[in-house]
Amino acid sequence: MTTLIDVIAQPLSHAFMVRGLVAALLVGVVCAILGTYVVLRGMAFLGDALAHSILPGIAVGYLVGGGTRGPLFWWALGTGIVAALGIGAISRQGQIKEDTAIGVIFAGMLALGVALISTARSYSVDLAHFLFGDVLGVATEDLLLSGVFGALVLLLVLAFYKEFLVVSFDPIMAATLRLPTRFFDYLMLVMLAVTVVISLQTVGVALMVAMLVTPAATALLLTRRLPAMMAVSAGIGAFSAIAGLYLSYYANVASGAAIVLVATTLFGLAFLLSPERGVLARRAAERTPPPS
């Protein structure tokens, strides 16, 4: 008779599942914590744009490396940082709005990536996992790179927590305190680009924005304070990673899609059942007569 312990332990008997689980947990936590700023600052479109803007780097890394996956991370990282800084530089000029700058860079980089990828004869097979994720194919070297850069992002969030808080939500106070707002805006863009790159193999380009937005959006429905929101978002991201990976193993579905589906399900439950902001709670409050 199969027990719960057997269900949990069986996938962990495979080394690729253990590596995949560690990678998914890392991505779930890093994306969820940085995603709180993405949600609160309305940067979801930027995250999606950066996820697609690294395609030229992936294509160049693939072509330069002759099909090997070693150079892909570094080319994707460089392209993501360049795209993020380019969006920041264009929007800073004041001639066009940030969303317009994002759209221009997004469309141009995506088109360049598609053009480069189309030159690779076997691109549909070799590069498809970057579009849809392949967490079970994570190698030890990939895991090490993701761990180092993921830890760097978390350390920056911790080190500059107060500065990011003031710059994001009280620009007047930031100016009064003479904080280098431009520096922190660019730093946030670079951190977002790094997070997108380390998440590539886990959920892929197509689903990247979901891991940035969905756990944080769920936490926003459950709590109001930023530290609590970060903690709840990280918990949701971690749970989604673990549950999604087990779902992909037993249901034989794509791992990245399974992780995102679990996160989306949790968002749906919070949207309906949140004690303060859920649909049911708000409807109950509307039906409650005011005190006489």
BALOBA-1460 file (C-alpha; in Angstrom, 3 decimals):
// residues 292
<rec num="1" residu="m" x="0.000" y="0.000" z="0.000"/>
<rec num="2" residu="t" x="1.384" y="3.379" z="-1.022"/>
<rec num="3" residu="t" x="1.664" y="5.838" z="1.854"/>
<rec num="4" residu="l" x="2.048" y="9.601" z="1.888"/>
<rec num="5" residu="i" x="5.708" y="9.161" z="2.790"/>
<rec num="6" residu="d" x="6.204" y="7.019" z="-0.318"/>
<rec num="7" residu="v" x="4.506" y="9.643" z="-2.471"/>
<rec num="8" residu="i" x="6.837" y="12.326" z="-1.115"/>
<rec num="9" residu="a" x="10.014" y="10.229" z="-1.130"/>
<rec num="10" residu="q" x="9.725" y="8.528" z="-4.519"/>
<rec num="11" residu="p" x="10.502" y="11.590" z="-6.676"/>
<rec num="12" residu="l" x="13.426" y="12.484" z="-4.408"/>
<rec num="13" residu="s" x="15.134" y="9.201" z="-5.268"/>
<rec num="14" residu="h" x="16.093" y="10.810" z="-8.588"/>
<rec num="15" residu="a" x="18.995" y="13.257" z="-8.566"/>
<rec num="16" residu="f" x="17.393" y="15.408" z="-11.285"/>
<rec num="17" residu="m" x="14.277" y="15.815" z="-9.125"/>
<rec num="18" residu="v" x="16.334" y="16.970" z="-6.145"/>
<rec num="19" residu="r" x="18.164" y="19.532" z="-8.283"/>
<rec num="20" residu="g" x="14.875" y="20.615" z="-9.826"/>
<rec num="21" residu="l" x="13.267" y="21.012" z="-6.417"/>
<rec num="22" residu="v" x="16.107" y="23.186" z="-5.132"/>
<rec num="23" residu="a" x="16.022" y="25.300" z="-8.300"/>
<rec num="24" residu="a" x="12.233" y="25.694" z="-8.135"/>
<rec num="25" residu="l" x="12.382" y="26.706" z="-4.464"/>
<rec num="26" residu="l" x="15.088" y="29.264" z="-5.195"/>
<rec num="27" residu="v" x="13.154" y="30.781" z="-8.077"/>
<rec num="28" residu="g" x="9.875" y="30.706" z="-6.158"/>
<rec num="29" residu="v" x="11.304" y="32.625" z="-3.202"/>
<rec num="30" residu="v" x="13.418" y="35.150" z="-5.139"/>
<rec num="31" residu="c" x="10.657" y="35.953" z="-7.625"/>
<rec num="32" residu="a" x="8.062" y="36.231" z="-4.871"/>
<rec num="33" residu="i" x="10.088" y="38.644" z="-2.734"/>
<rec num="34" residu="l" x="11.165" y="40.894" z="-5.602"/>
<rec num="35" residu="g" x="7.673" y="40.534" z="-7.019"/>
<rec num="36" residu="t" x="6.228" y="42.516" z="-4.114"/>
<rec num="37" residu="y" x="7.902" y="45.624" z="-5.526"/>
<rec num="38" residu="v" x="6.808" y="44.641" z="-9.034"/>
<rec num="39" residu="v" x="3.153" y="44.451" z="-7.945"/>
<rec num="40" residu="l" x="3.113" y="47.500" z="-5.685"/>
<rec num="41" residu="r" x="4.939" y="49.687" z="-8.219"/>
<rec num="42" residu="g" x="2.897" y="48.468" z="-11.191"/>
<rec num="43" residu="m" x="5.911" y="46.953" z="-12.982"/>
<rec num="44" residu="a" x="4.300" y="43.734" z="-14.233"/>
<rec num="45" residu="f" x="4.553" y="44.794" z="-17.884"/>
<rec num="46" residu="l" x="8.238" y="45.571" z="-17.351"/>
<rec num="47" residu="g" x="8.854" y="42.076" z="-15.986"/>
<rec num="48" residu="d" x="7.140" y="40.519" z="-18.990"/>
<rec num="49" residu="a" x="9.093" y="42.742" z="-21.367"/>
<rec num="50" residu="l" x="12.433" y="41.814" z="-19.790"/>
<rec num="51" residu="a" x="11.559" y="38.118" z="-19.944"/>
<rec num="52" residu="h" x="11.085" y="38.386" z="-23.697"/>
<rec num="53" residu="s" x="13.915" y="40.866" z="-24.251"/>
<rec num="54" residu="i" x="16.577" y="38.321" z="-23.314"/>
<rec num="55" residu="l" x="15.750" y="36.158" z="-26.324"/>
<rec num="56" residu="p" x="18.543" y="37.725" z="-28.432"/>
<rec num="57" residu="g" x="21.050" y="36.817" z="-25.736"/>
<rec num="58" residu="i" x="19.782" y="33.249" z="-25.621"/>
<rec num="59" residu="a" x="20.018" y="32.985" z="-29.407"/>
<rec num="60" residu="v" x="23.526" y="34.456" z="-29.570"/>
<rec num="61" residu="g" x="24.715" y="32.254" z="-26.719"/>
<rec num="62" residu="y" x="23.292" y="29.220" z="-28.477"/>
<rec num="63" residu="l" x="24.915" y="30.087" z="-31.801"/>
<rec num="64" residu="v" x="28.276" y="31.085" z="-30.289"/>
<rec num="65" residu="g" x="28.389" y="27.982" z="-28.128"/>
<rec num="66" residu="g" x="27.546" y="25.679" z="-31.030"/>
<rec num="67" residu="g" x="24.417" y="24.398" z="-29.320"/>
<rec num="68" residu="t" x="25.965" y="23.954" z="-25.857"/>
<rec num="69" residu="r" x="24.101" y="25.478" z="-22.933"/>
<rec num="70" residu="g" x="27.125" y="26.862" z="-21.103"/>
<rec num="71" residu="p" x="27.231" y="30.373" z="-22.628"/>
<rec num="72" residu="l" x="23.450" y="30.840" z="-22.606"/>
<rec num="73" residu="f" x="23.229" y="32.092" z="-19.021"/>
<rec num="74" residu="w" x="25.874" y="34.777" z="-19.442"/>
<rec num="75" residu="w" x="24.565" y="36.031" z="-22.785"/>
<rec num="76" residu="a" x="21.011" y="36.113" z="-21.417"/>
<rec num="77" residu="l" x="22.202" y="37.950" z="-18.298"/>
<rec num="78" residu="g" x="24.092" y="40.555" z="-20.314"/>
<rec num="79" residu="t" x="21.179" y="41.094" z="-22.681"/>
<rec num="80" residu="g" x="18.706" y="41.394" z="-19.820"/>
<rec num="81" residu="i" x="20.799" y="44.016" z="-18.034"/>
<rec num="82" residu="v" x="21.317" y="46.004" z="-21.257"/>
<rec num="83" residu="a" x="17.567" y="45.901" z="-21.973"/>
<rec num="84" residu="a" x="16.718" y="46.992" z="-18.414"/>
<rec num="85" residu="l" x="19.173" y="49.886" z="-18.494"/>
<rec num="86" residu="g" x="17.972" y="50.855" z="-21.965"/>
<rec num="87" residu="i" x="14.366" y="51.046" z="-20.773"/>
<rec num="88" residu="g" x="15.441" y="53.153" z="-17.807"/>
<rec num="89" residu="a" x="17.559" y="55.495" z="-19.942"/>
<rec num="90" residu="i" x="14.847" y="56.080" z="-22.554"/>
<rec num="91" residu="s" x="12.089" y="56.678" z="-20.002"/>
<rec num="92" residu="r" x="14.343" y="59.042" z="-18.022"/>
<rec num="93" residu="q" x="14.599" y="61.447" z="-20.948"/>
<rec num="94" residu="g" x="11.002" y="62.511" z="-20.318"/>
<rec num="95" residu="q" x="10.062" y="62.630" z="-23.984"/>
<rec num="96" residu="i" x="8.064" y="59.384" z="-23.822"/>
<rec num="97" residu="k" x="6.444" y="57.533" z="-20.926"/>
<rec num="98" residu="e" x="7.957" y="54.447" z="-19.351"/>
<rec num="99" residu="d" x="5.333" y="52.049" z="-20.712"/>
<rec num="100" residu="t" x="6.058" y="53.331" z="-24.232"/>
<rec num="101" residu="a" x="9.800" y="52.818" z="-23.727"/>
<rec num="102" residu="i" x="9.098" y="49.303" z="-22.459"/>
<rec num="103" residu="g" x="6.984" y="48.564" z="-25.517"/>
<rec num="104" residu="v" x="9.644" y="49.800" z="-27.931"/>
<rec num="105" residu="i" x="12.492" y="47.833" z="-26.318"/>
<rec num="106" residu="f" x="10.277" y="44.771" z="-25.815"/>
<rec num="107" residu="a" x="9.145" y="44.624" z="-29.452"/>
<rec num="108" residu="g" x="12.579" y="45.315" z="-30.896"/>
<rec num="109" residu="m" x="14.417" y="42.782" z="-28.715"/>
<rec num="110" residu="l" x="11.743" y="40.140" z="-29.236"/>
<rec num="111" residu="a" x="11.922" y="40.574" z="-33.014"/>
<rec num="112" residu="l" x="15.735" y="40.372" z="-32.924"/>
<rec num="113" residu="g" x="15.553" y="37.229" z="-30.791"/>
<rec num="114" residu="v" x="13.093" y="35.527" z="-33.135"/>
<rec num="115" residu="a" x="15.239" y="36.453" z="-36.151"/>
<rec num="116" residu="l" x="18.377" y="35.014" z="-34.542"/>
<rec num="117" residu="i" x="16.661" y="31.889" z="-33.242"/>
<rec num="118" residu="s" x="15.243" y="31.178" z="-36.702"/>
<rec num="119" residu="t" x="18.785" y="30.848" z="-38.050"/>
<rec num="120" residu="a" x="19.379" y="27.794" z="-35.852"/>
<rec num="121" residu="r" x="18.167" y="24.715" z="-37.691"/>
<rec num="122" residu="s" x="17.140" y="22.769" z="-34.592"/>
<rec num="123" residu="y" x="15.957" y="25.740" z="-32.557"/>
<rec num="124" residu="s" x="12.454" y="24.331" z="-32.054"/>
<rec num="125" residu="v" x="13.872" y="21.425" z="-30.062"/>
<rec num="126" residu="d" x="16.983" y="22.865" z="-28.435"/>
<rec num="127" residu="l" x="15.581" y="26.229" z="-27.329"/>
<rec num="128" residu="a" x="11.988" y="25.309" z="-26.541"/>
<rec num="129" residu="h" x="12.778" y="24.698" z="-22.873"/>
<rec num="130" residu="f" x="13.724" y="28.362" z="-22.490"/>
<rec num="131" residu="l" x="10.257" y="29.340" z="-23.643"/>
<rec num="132" residu="f" x="8.330" y="26.930" z="-21.429"/>
<rec num="133" residu="g" x="10.796" y="25.884" z="-18.727"/>
<rec num="134" residu="d" x="12.646" y="22.641" z="-18.023"/>
<rec num="135" residu="v" x="13.319" y="22.551" z="-14.304"/>
<rec num="136" residu="l" x="14.026" y="18.812" z="-14.404"/>
<rec num="137" residu="g" x="16.914" y="19.494" z="-16.780"/>
<rec num="138" residu="v" x="18.758" y="21.777" z="-14.344"/>
<rec num="139" residu="a" x="22.420" y="20.824" z="-14.092"/>
<rec num="140" residu="t" x="24.623" y="21.341" z="-11.050"/>
<rec num="141" residu="e" x="26.388" y="24.281" z="-12.745"/>
<rec num="142" residu="d" x="23.020" y="25.909" z="-13.540"/>
<rec num="143" residu="l" x="21.953" y="25.468" z="-9.938"/>
<rec num="144" residu="l" x="25.161" y="27.040" z="-8.654"/>
<rec num="145" residu="l" x="24.806" y="30.104" z="-10.901"/>
<rec num="146" residu="s" x="21.150" y="30.535" z="-9.964"/>
<rec num="147" residu="g" x="21.999" y="30.197" z="-6.281"/>
<rec num="148" residu="v" x="24.766" y="32.799" z="-6.380"/>
<rec num="149" residu="f" x="22.778" y="35.395" z="-8.301"/>
<rec num="150" residu="g" x="19.556" y="34.645" z="-6.426"/>
<rec num="151" residu="a" x="21.347" y="35.158" z="-3.112"/>
<rec num="152" residu="l" x="22.784" y="38.418" z="-4.461"/>
<rec num="153" residu="v" x="19.294" y="39.708" z="-5.299"/>
<rec num="154" residu="l" x="17.994" y="38.800" z="-1.839"/>
<rec num="155" residu="l" x="20.987" y="40.439" z="-0.155"/>
<rec num="156" residu="l" x="20.388" y="43.652" z="-2.119"/>
<rec num="157" residu="v" x="16.709" y="43.643" z="-1.124"/>
<rec num="158" residu="l" x="17.728" y="43.226" z="2.514"/>
<rec num="159" residu="a" x="20.572" y="45.754" z="2.400"/>
<rec num="160" residu="f" x="18.536" y="48.500" z="0.714"/>
<rec num="161" residu="y" x="15.103" y="47.662" z="2.114"/>
<rec num="162" residu="k" x="14.503" y="51.111" z="3.613"/>
<rec num="163" residu="e" x="15.830" y="52.927" z="0.567"/>
<rec num="164" residu="f" x="13.664" y="50.910" z="-1.832"/>
<rec num="165" residu="l" x="10.670" y="51.494" z="0.428"/>
<rec num="166" residu="v" x="11.103" y="55.275" z="0.458"/>
<rec num="167" residu="v" x="11.989" y="55.598" z="-3.237"/>
<rec num="168" residu="s" x="9.068" y="53.409" z="-4.280"/>
<rec num="169" residu="f" x="6.291" y="54.857" z="-2.151"/>
<rec num="170" residu="d" x="7.320" y="58.347" z="-1.027"/>
<rec num="171" residu="p" x="9.368" y="60.160" z="-3.715"/>
<rec num="172" residu="i" x="8.993" y="63.481" z="-1.880"/>
<rec num="173" residu="m" x="10.628" y="62.088" z="1.262"/>
<rec num="174" residu="a" x="13.299" y="60.449" z="-0.891"/>
<rec num="175" residu="a" x="14.119" y="63.845" z="-2.373"/>
<rec num="176" residu="t" x="14.119" y="65.411" z="1.099"/>
<rec num="177" residu="l" x="16.540" y="62.758" z="2.346"/>
<rec num="178" residu="r" x="18.641" y="63.294" z="-0.790"/>
<rec num="179" residu="l" x="18.537" y="59.621" z="-1.713"/>
<rec num="180" residu="p" x="19.999" y="58.776" z="-5.142"/>
<rec num="181" residu="t" x="16.632" y="57.821" z="-6.606"/>
<rec num="182" residu="r" x="18.004" y="57.279" z="-10.106"/>
<rec num="183" residu="f" x="20.589" y="54.820" z="-8.785"/>
<rec num="184" residu="f" x="17.970" y="52.794" z="-6.915"/>
<rec num="185" residu="d" x="15.610" y="52.811" z="-9.899"/>
<rec num="186" residu="y" x="18.356" y="51.424" z="-12.117"/>
<rec num="187" residu="l" x="19.376" y="48.932" z="-9.431"/>
<rec num="188" residu="m" x="15.802" y="47.665" z="-9.250"/>
<rec num="189" residu="l" x="15.770" y="47.229" z="-13.032"/>
<rec num="190" residu="v" x="19.037" y="45.270" z="-12.956"/>
<rec num="191" residu="m" x="17.794" y="43.078" z="-10.086"/>
<rec num="192" residu="l" x="14.641" y="42.375" z="-12.050"/>
<rec num="193" residu="a" x="16.695" y="41.399" z="-15.107"/>
<rec num="194" residu="v" x="18.861" y="39.058" z="-13.015"/>
<rec num="195" residu="t" x="15.770" y="37.454" z="-11.481"/>
<rec num="196" residu="v" x="14.283" y="36.883" z="-14.918"/>
<rec num="197" residu="v" x="17.458" y="35.157" z="-16.127"/>
<rec num="198" residu="i" x="17.836" y="32.814" z="-13.150"/>
<rec num="199" residu="s" x="14.184" y="31.820" z="-13.550"/>
<rec num="200" residu="l" x="14.473" y="30.901" z="-17.219"/>
<rec num="201" residu="q" x="15.038" y="27.187" z="-16.931"/>
<rec num="202" residu="t" x="12.445" y="26.756" z="-14.194"/>
<rec num="203" residu="v" x="9.366" y="28.394" z="-15.701"/>
<rec num="204" residu="g" x="10.614" y="29.731" z="-19.041"/>
<rec num="205" residu="v" x="10.126" y="33.027" z="-20.817"/>
<rec num="206" residu="a" x="6.418" y="32.477" z="-21.471"/>
<rec num="207" residu="l" x="5.526" y="31.949" z="-17.796"/>
<rec num="208" residu="m" x="8.174" y="34.128" z="-16.134"/>
<rec num="209" residu="v" x="5.906" y="37.061" z="-15.309"/>
<rec num="210" residu="a" x="3.493" y="34.763" z="-13.450"/>
<rec num="211" residu="m" x="6.093" y="33.893" z="-10.802"/>
<rec num="212" residu="l" x="6.918" y="37.565" z="-10.332"/>
<rec num="213" residu="v" x="3.311" y="38.713" z="-10.047"/>
<rec num="214" residu="t" x="1.011" y="35.921" z="-8.855"/>
<rec num="215" residu="p" x="2.508" y="35.092" z="-5.398"/>
<rec num="216" residu="a" x="2.890" y="38.801" z="-4.592"/>
<rec num="217" residu="a" x="-0.644" y="39.572" z="-5.805"/>
<rec num="218" residu="t" x="-1.960" y="36.756" z="-3.609"/>
<rec num="219" residu="a" x="-0.068" y="38.113" z="-0.610"/>
<rec num="220" residu="l" x="-1.490" y="41.571" z="-1.309"/>
<rec num="221" residu="l" x="-4.975" y="40.128" z="-0.781"/>
<rec num="222" residu="l" x="-3.966" y="38.631" z="2.573"/>
<rec num="223" residu="t" x="-1.871" y="41.322" z="4.256"/>
<rec num="224" residu="r" x="-1.211" y="45.055" z="4.107"/>
<rec num="225" residu="r" x="2.288" y="45.547" z="5.549"/>
<rec num="226" residu="l" x="5.254" y="45.168" z="3.191"/>
<rec num="227" residu="p" x="7.408" y="42.880" z="5.410"/>
<rec num="228" residu="a" x="4.451" y="40.554" z="5.997"/>
<rec num="229" residu="m" x="3.601" y="40.706" z="2.319"/>
<rec num="230" residu="m" x="7.140" y="39.659" z="1.397"/>
<rec num="231" residu="a" x="7.040" y="36.757" z="3.862"/>
<rec num="232" residu="v" x="3.620" y="35.532" z="2.691"/>
<rec num="233" residu="s" x="4.623" y="35.934" z="-0.955"/>
<rec num="234" residu="a" x="7.817" y="33.920" z="-0.374"/>
<rec num="235" residu="g" x="5.805" y="31.181" z="1.346"/>
<rec num="236" residu="i" x="3.347" y="31.043" z="-1.548"/>
<rec num="237" residu="g" x="6.185" y="30.970" z="-4.079"/>
<rec num="238" residu="a" x="7.938" y="28.142" z="-2.224"/>
<rec num="239" residu="f" x="4.749" y="26.103" z="-1.830"/>
<rec num="240" residu="s" x="3.866" y="26.609" z="-5.502"/>
<rec num="241" residu="a" x="7.330" y="25.412" z="-6.508"/>
<rec num="242" residu="i" x="7.161" y="22.252" z="-4.406"/>
<rec num="243" residu="a" x="3.535" y="21.371" z="-5.153"/>
<rec num="244" residu="g" x="3.930" y="22.192" z="-8.840"/>
<rec num="245" residu="l" x="6.996" y="20.000" z="-9.185"/>
<rec num="246" residu="y" x="5.247" y="17.040" z="-7.545"/>
<rec num="247" residu="l" x="2.207" y="17.664" z="-9.746"/>
<rec num="248" residu="s" x="4.372" y="17.623" z="-12.859"/>
<rec num="249" residu="y" x="6.001" y="14.354" z="-11.731"/>
<rec num="250" residu="y" x="2.796" y="12.433" z="-11.034"/>
<rec num="251" residu="a" x="0.528" y="14.021" z="-13.662"/>
<rec num="252" residu="n" x="3.217" y="14.061" z="-16.368"/>
<rec num="253" residu="v" x="2.730" y="17.717" z="-17.269"/>
<rec num="254" residu="a" x="5.253" y="20.488" z="-17.944"/>
<rec num="255" residu="s" x="6.927" y="21.486" z="-14.693"/>
<rec num="256" residu="g" x="6.882" y="25.250" z="-15.287"/>
<rec num="257" residu="a" x="3.207" y="25.198" z="-16.208"/>
<rec num="258" residu="a" x="2.381" y="23.090" z="-13.142"/>
<rec num="259" residu="i" x="4.160" y="25.522" z="-10.804"/>
<rec num="260" residu="v" x="2.321" y="28.498" z="-12.286"/>
<rec num="261" residu="l" x="-1.039" y="26.679" z="-12.147"/>
<rec num="262" residu="v" x="-0.590" y="26.002" z="-8.420"/>
<rec num="263" residu="a" x="0.262" y="29.668" z="-7.810"/>
<rec num="264" residu="t" x="-2.753" y="30.760" z="-9.856"/>
<rec num="265" residu="t" x="-5.033" y="28.424" z="-7.911"/>
<rec num="266" residu="l" x="-3.834" y="29.929" z="-4.631"/>
<rec num="267" residu="f" x="-4.506" y="33.401" z="-6.020"/>
<rec num="268" residu="g" x="-8.031" y="32.349" z="-6.971"/>
<rec num="269" residu="l" x="-8.699" y="31.033" z="-3.470"/>
<rec num="270" residu="a" x="-7.383" y="34.230" z="-1.879"/>
<rec num="271" residu="f" x="-9.387" y="36.348" z="-4.306"/>
<rec num="272" residu="l" x="-12.565" y="34.575" z="-3.189"/>
<rec num="273" residu="l" x="-11.859" y="33.781" z="0.467"/>
<rec num="274" residu="s" x="-9.555" y="36.493" z="1.817"/>
<rec num="275" residu="p" x="-11.030" y="37.631" z="5.169"/>
<rec num="276" residu="e" x="-10.766" y="41.337" z="4.326"/>
<rec num="277" residu="r" x="-10.354" y="41.692" z="0.569"/>
<rec num="278" residu="g" x="-11.953" y="38.539" z="-0.775"/>
<rec num="279" residu="v" x="-15.062" y="38.639" z="-2.950"/>
<rec num="280" residu="l" x="-17.156" y="36.675" z="-0.444"/>
<rec num="281" residu="a" x="-16.094" y="38.850" z="2.500"/>
<rec num="282" residu="r" x="-16.889" y="42.045" z="0.616"/>
<rec num="283" residu="r" x="-20.292" y="40.778" z="-0.454"/>
<rec num="284" residu="a" x="-21.059" y="39.721" z="3.109"/>
<rec num="285" residu="a" x="-20.083" y="43.188" z="4.326"/>
<rec num="286" residu="e" x="-22.362" y="44.794" z="1.750"/>
<rec num="287" residu="r" x="-25.308" y="42.700" z="2.949"/>
<rec num="288" residu="t" x="-24.689" y="43.487" z="6.616"/>
<rec num="289" residu="p" x="-27.013" y="46.300" z="7.727"/>
<rec num="290" residu="p" x="-25.303" y="49.352" z="9.284"/>
<rec num="291" residu="p" x="-25.552" y="49.652" z="13.075"/>
<rec num="292" residu="s" x="-28.515" y="51.680" z="14.256"/>
